[in-house]
Amino acid sequence: MSYNCLFSVLTDTALVDETLDHAIAMAGAHNAHLDVLCLGVDRSQTGYYYAGASAVVLQETITRAQEEAEEIDAKVRQRLGREDMLWASEKGVCQLADLGRHVASRARFSDLAILPQPYGEGRGAELEPAAESVLFDGRTPALIVPPTAAPAVSPRRVVVAWNESAEALAAVRAALPALTTADQVHLSIIDPPTHGPTRSDPGGMLSQYLARHGVKVEIDVLSKTLPKVSDILIRHATDIDADLMVMGAYGHSRFREAIFGGATRSMLEDARLPVLMAH
């Protein structure tokens, strides 16, 4: 198994190099084609003419977005032009409220999207809807890459966050090309249920499934000793010096996670290693 079609969307020149480092490494490892969407985003309005806005102001925001798209595209082309790989770069302009439609329509024809971490200092408001549109509307797994993380194309140790959910299983299947080459995959289960069909063998069926794919897997049962699930997973990944995290995304609704928080939102905020997610 391999990733033959990779995709990335970039909306900020400051994020081009850190994101392309991972995308180029992944494309090289799998001899894949990389498509990059360079978007200039009009962040000033939500898709309608608001009271008092003049045509000059509206045109100015569009012009600024076009200039941003051209700057991003030029930087992408300069970087990828030095690489021995198959790639394409496309530039465009959209309003923030309409960003998801453009991203999802391209992401859905990819095996994996490589995206910058959506939260943190200097991160634009458009990064969150871009990631969500890939996962939800594009139905495409995404590799979220923090700014200081090393590329994880051939990870030695992988943490799989397993909670029996459909989202977690989708992430495991999407990560199989990486899992099959890893030295060790740690199937991590936090406070498994004391009642249910898997109570005596938590993670047993998934470990069997992975073993049949040639994955070297072991099961780690963890106690919920910290308030947030993401904190436990990140600490465990640090303890075993993991290169990659695999987990399902948004087991709860996006609205609920935005208001009350959740494992996905927390992981996207706090992760210091690449995280492969799927919904």
C-alpha positions in Angstrom: 0.0 0.0 0.0 1.1 3.6 -0.7 -0.1 7.1 -1.1 -0.1 7.9 -4.8 -2.0 11.2 -4.7 -1.1 13.9 -2.1 -2.7 17.2 -1.5 -2.0 20.4 0.4 -3.6 23.7 0.8 -1.6 26.8 1.7 -2.9 30.2 2.7 0.1 31.9 4.2 3.7 32.3 2.8 5.1 31.8 6.3 3.7 28.2 6.4 4.9 27.1 2.9 8.3 25.7 3.9 7.3 23.9 7.1 4.4 22.2 5.3 6.2 21.4 2.1 9.0 19.8 4.1 6.6 17.0 5.1 4.8 16.9 1.7 8.0 16.6 -0.3 9.3 13.9 2.0 6.0 11.9 1.8 5.9 12.3 -2.0 9.5 11.0 -2.3 8.9 8.0 -0.1 5.8 6.9 -2.0 6.7 8.2 -5.5 3.5 10.2 -5.3 2.1 13.2 -7.1 1.6 16.3 -5.0 -1.1 18.9 -5.7 -0.9 22.2 -3.9 -3.8 24.7 -3.7 -2.5 28.2 -3.0 -5.4 30.3 -1.7 -5.6 34.0 -1.1 -8.4 34.4 1.5 -10.6 37.4 1.8 -11.0 37.4 5.6 -12.9 40.7 5.8 -16.4 39.6 5.1 -18.7 36.5 5.4 -20.0 36.3 1.9 -22.4 39.3 1.7 -22.3 43.1 1.3 -22.5 44.6 4.8 -24.0 48.0 5.5 -21.6 50.9 4.7 -19.1 48.9 2.7 -18.0 50.7 -0.4 -17.0 49.1 -3.7 -13.5 50.4 -3.3 -13.1 48.6 0.1 -14.5 45.4 -1.3 -12.2 45.5 -4.3 -9.2 46.3 -2.1 -9.8 43.1 -0.1 -10.0 41.0 -3.2 -6.9 42.5 -4.7 -5.0 41.8 -1.5 -6.1 38.2 -1.6 -5.0 37.9 -5.2 -1.6 39.2 -4.3 -1.3 36.7 -1.4 -2.3 33.8 -3.7 0.4 34.9 -6.2 3.1 35.2 -3.5 2.2 31.7 -2.1 2.2 30.2 -5.6 5.5 31.7 -6.5 7.1 30.4 -3.3 5.6 26.9 -3.8 6.8 26.8 -7.4 10.3 27.9 -6.5 10.5 25.3 -3.8 9.0 22.4 -5.7 10.9 23.3 -8.9 14.1 22.1 -7.2 12.7 18.7 -6.4 12.8 15.6 -8.6 9.1 14.7 -8.2 5.7 15.0 -9.8 3.8 18.1 -8.6 1.3 20.8 -9.6 0.4 24.1 -8.1 -2.9 26.0 -8.5 -3.7 29.4 -7.2 -7.1 31.0 -6.4 -9.0 33.4 -4.3 -12.0 32.9 -2.1 -13.9 34.4 0.9 -13.4 32.8 4.3 -17.0 31.6 4.4 -16.6 29.8 1.0 -13.2 28.3 1.7 -14.4 24.8 2.6 -16.1 24.2 -0.8 -12.9 24.9 -2.7 -10.7 22.8 -0.5 -13.0 19.8 -0.2 -13.6 19.6 -4.0 -9.8 19.0 -4.5 -9.0 17.1 -1.4 -11.6 14.4 -2.1 -9.5 13.1 -5.0 -6.4 12.5 -2.9 -5.1 9.7 -0.7 -3.8 12.0 2.0 -3.7 15.7 2.7 -0.7 17.3 4.4 -1.8 20.4 6.3 -0.2 22.9 8.8 -1.3 22.8 12.4 -4.4 25.0 12.5 -4.0 26.5 16.0 -1.2 28.5 17.5 0.6 31.8 17.4 0.4 33.4 14.0 -2.1 30.9 12.6 -4.9 32.4 10.5 -8.6 31.8 11.0 -8.8 30.0 7.7 -6.7 27.0 8.8 -9.3 25.5 11.0 -12.1 25.4 8.3 -9.5 24.1 5.8 -8.7 21.2 7.9 -12.3 20.4 8.8 -13.4 20.6 5.1 -10.7 18.0 4.2 -11.8 15.6 6.9 -15.6 16.1 6.7 -16.5 17.3 3.2 -13.5 15.8 1.4 -13.6 12.5 3.4 -9.9 12.5 3.1 -7.4 11.6 5.9 -5.1 14.5 6.9 -1.6 14.6 8.2 -1.4 17.6 10.5 2.2 18.9 10.9 3.3 21.1 13.8 6.0 23.7 12.9 8.8 22.0 14.8 8.0 18.3 13.9 10.3 16.3 11.7 8.7 14.5 8.7 7.3 11.1 9.6 7.4 9.3 6.3 9.1 6.2 7.8 8.2 6.4 11.5 10.0 4.1 13.9 7.4 4.2 16.6 3.7 5.1 16.2 1.0 5.7 18.8 -2.5 4.7 17.7 -5.2 6.2 19.8 -7.8 3.5 19.9 -11.3 3.9 21.4 -13.3 1.4 19.2 -14.9 4.3 17.2 -15.5 4.3 13.5 -13.3 7.4 13.2 -10.3 5.7 14.9 -10.7 2.7 12.6 -10.8 5.0 9.6 -7.6 6.6 10.7 -5.9 3.2 11.2 -6.8 2.1 7.7 -5.6 5.4 6.3 -2.3 5.0 8.1 -1.5 1.5 7.0 1.3 2.5 4.6 3.1 4.1 7.6 2.2 1.4 10.1 3.4 -1.5 8.0 7.0 0.0 7.8 7.2 1.1 11.5 9.5 -0.7 13.9 6.7 -0.7 16.6 3.1 0.4 16.7 1.7 1.1 20.1 -2.1 0.5 20.3 -3.0 2.9 23.1 -6.2 2.5 25.0 -7.2 4.9 27.8 -9.4 3.4 30.6 -11.0 0.6 28.5 -14.6 -0.2 29.5 -15.2 -2.7 32.2 -18.3 -4.0 30.5 -18.6 -5.0 26.8 -17.4 -7.6 24.4 -13.8 -6.5 24.4 -13.4 -6.0 28.2 -11.2 -9.1 28.6 -9.1 -8.3 25.5 -9.1 -4.5 24.8 -7.7 -3.8 21.3 -7.4 -7.5 20.6 -9.3 -7.6 17.3 -7.5 -4.5 16.0 -4.1 -5.9 16.9 -5.0 -9.1 15.0 -6.1 -7.1 12.0 -2.8 -5.1 12.0 -0.7 -8.2 12.6 -2.2 -9.7 9.5 -0.9 -6.7 7.6 2.6 -7.3 8.9 2.4 -4.6 11.5 4.5 -5.0 14.7 2.0 -4.1 17.3 1.7 -4.1 21.0 -1.2 -2.9 23.3 -0.7 -0.2 25.9 -3.5 0.3 28.4 -3.3 3.7 29.9 -5.0 5.2 33.0 -6.7 8.6 32.7 -4.4 10.4 35.1 -4.6 13.7 33.4 -7.8 15.9 32.7 -7.5 15.7 28.9 -7.2 12.6 26.7 -4.9 14.5 24.4 -2.5 15.2 27.3 -2.2 11.5 28.1 -1.6 10.6 24.5 1.0 13.3 24.0 2.8 12.3 27.2 2.8 8.6 26.2 4.1 9.6 22.7 6.9 11.6 24.4 7.7 8.7 26.8 8.2 6.2 24.0 9.8 8.8 21.6 7.1 8.3 19.0 7.4 9.8 15.5 3.7 9.8 14.6 0.3 9.8 16.2 -2.8 8.2 14.5 -6.3 9.0 15.8 -9.8 9.5 14.7 -11.1 13.0 14.3 -14.2 14.6 15.7 -16.0 11.7 17.3 -18.3 14.5 18.7 -19.7 17.2 16.5 -17.5 20.1 15.4 -19.9 22.5 17.3 -19.6 20.6 20.5 -15.8 20.4 20.2 -15.6 24.1 19.5 -17.7 25.1 22.5 -16.8 22.4 25.1 -13.5 21.1 23.7 -12.6 17.6 22.9 -9.7 15.2 22.1 -9.5 16.3 18.5 -9.4 20.1 19.2 -6.9 19.6 22.0 -4.6 17.5 19.9 -4.7 20.0 17.1 -3.7 22.7 19.6 -1.0 20.9 21.6 0.6 18.2 19.4 4.3 18.4 18.8 4.6 15.5 16.5 2.7 14.8 13.2 -0.8 13.5 13.7 -2.6 11.5 11.0 -6.4 12.0 11.4 -9.5 10.7 9.6 -13.2 11.0 10.1 
